[in-house]
Amino acid sequence: GYCGADIKALCTEAALVALRRCYPQIYGSSVKLQLDISTIVLGPGDFSHALRTIVPASQRAQVPPGRALAPNIRPLLANTLAMVLEVLLRVFPHAETQHRESRGGNMFIFLLFASFSW
């Protein structure tokens, strides 16, 4: 579930873990330190620690919860919703037929409007 940016972040975090392991004083000092980067060797433990820290994008992405339109907003959007539903019914004509059979009558538009979330 890791994308390219996640892998880059994982490698960066592993490098920072190794840096903190080799030079623990780096974040506690305000003095510039001379680092010998050849002494910093990334190991499996650094990547294991980074894996516990980095959350892949596929796990971060969540669908925002939908909610019904507020009663004072519904009249303002009624015409727009009707046009959208008209286009959707042209694209998916079976939806109205299927819904009419299960619910009866023109309740399709009403129910869709009542449950419509923005």
Phi and psi in degrees as a GROMACS rama.xvg file:
@    title "Ramachandran Plot"
@    xaxis  label "Phi"
@    yaxis  label "Psi"
@TYPE xy
-95.5297  130.588  TYR-2
-91.9826  179.947  CYS-3
-58.8924  -42.5075  GLY-4
-66.1437  -34.8069  ALA-5
-65.9525  -40.5402  ASP-6
-66.2393  -39.451  ILE-7
-62.7396  -44.3321  LYS-8
-63.7844  -38.323  ALA-9
-62.7871  -45.8839  LEU-10
-65.2451  -40.3989  CYS-11
-63.0974  -44.6634  THR-12
-64.4538  -40.1848  GLU-13
-61.5551  -40.338  ALA-14
-65.1533  -39.6526  ALA-15
-67.7845  -36.947  LEU-16
-62.1126  -45.1847  VAL-17
-63.9872  -39.2004  ALA-18
-62.6085  -46.1616  LEU-19
-64.4326  -33.8086  ARG-20
-68.2517  -43.8774  ARG-21
-77.5628  -34.5144  CYS-22
-129.909  74.1466  TYR-23
-63.8934  -22.5275  PRO-24
-77.9372  -5.62162  GLN-25
-61.6821  -35.7882  ILE-26
-93.3197  -7.80711  TYR-27
-100.726  -0.128421  GLY-28
-120.234  142.328  SER-29
-94.5639  -2.86313  SER-30
-85.5229  138.847  VAL-31
-69.0026  131.66  LYS-32
-106.304  144.684  LEU-33
-87.9647  113.974  GLN-34
-102.741  139.202  LEU-35
-101.183  98.4279  ASP-36
-68.09  -15.308  ILE-37
-71.4897  -17.7522  SER-38
-85.211  -11.2559  THR-39
-89.6668  111.84  ILE-40
-120.056  123.705  VAL-41
-77.8138  135.501  LEU-42
-123.49  174.873  GLY-43
-58.8337  -34.082  PRO-44
-63.9036  -34.4827  GLY-45
-65.3873  -42.0784  ASP-46
-70.3697  -35.2579  PHE-47
-62.9005  -42.506  SER-48
-64.4456  -41.3579  HIS-49
-64.556  -37.6265  ALA-50
-62.592  -32.9809  LEU-51
-75.3051  -21.9627  ARG-52
-90.4697  -43.8428  THR-53
-83.8796  128.382  ILE-54
-102.88  121.547  VAL-55
-65.0405  153.427  PRO-56
-58.2756  -34.226  ALA-57
-64.1745  -24.7007  SER-58
-94.0608  -17.2114  GLN-59
-84.0724  -30.0531  ARG-60
-71.8806  123.907  ALA-61
-132.548  144.407  GLN-62
-77.2385  127.05  VAL-63
-64.5803  141.994  PRO-64
-66.2691  136.837  PRO-65
-83.4444  158.303  GLY-66
-148.718  153.302  ARG-67
-66.7976  154.25  ALA-68
-66.1107  144.601  LEU-69
-66.3841  144.901  ALA-70
-55.5059  -32.9573  PRO-71
-77.7033  -14.2648  ASN-72
-93.2007  -29.7242  ILE-73
-52.6352  -48.3235  ARG-74
-61.1975  -31.6922  PRO-75
-69.608  -28.1361  LEU-76
-106.034  3.50084  LEU-77
-59.7098  -45.6158  ALA-78
-65.8261  -42.7752  ASN-79
-63.3144  -43.4925  THR-80
-62.7162  -41.1689  LEU-81
-61.4152  -41.1514  ALA-82
-66.285  -41.7892  MET-83
-62.9597  -44.263  VAL-84
-63.9133  -37.7697  LEU-85
-61.7449  -44.1585  GLU-86
-65.7602  -44.194  VAL-87
-61.3941  -38.5658  LEU-88
-70.7771  -27.8607  LEU-89
-70.6029  -36.877  ARG-90
-76.5542  -39.1187  VAL-91
-122.509  70.9729  PHE-92
-64.4876  -26.2333  PRO-93
-67.658  -21.01  HIS-94
-64.1217  -43.9349  ALA-95
-68.1065  -41.8746  GLU-96
-62.1132  -46.7842  THR-97
-64.0717  -42.1385  GLN-98
-70.6986  -38.0903  HIS-99
-62.7947  -38.6311  ARG-100
-66.3113  -37.8837  GLU-101
-85.7519  -27.9207  SER-102
-111.844  -30.884  ARG-103
91.127  138.181  GLY-104
63.8395  -154.512  GLY-105
-90.241  23.1433  ASN-106
-66.9325  -16.8512  MET-107
-54.4428  -51.9372  PHE-108
-64.5463  -44.9426  ILE-109
-62.4079  -47.3193  PHE-110
-65.6625  -39.0741  LEU-111
-65.0666  -41.316  LEU-112
-65.603  -42.0903  PHE-113
-66.1636  -33.965  ALA-114
-98.9429  1.97734  SER-115
-66.7459  129.369  PHE-116
-117.113  145.083  SER-117
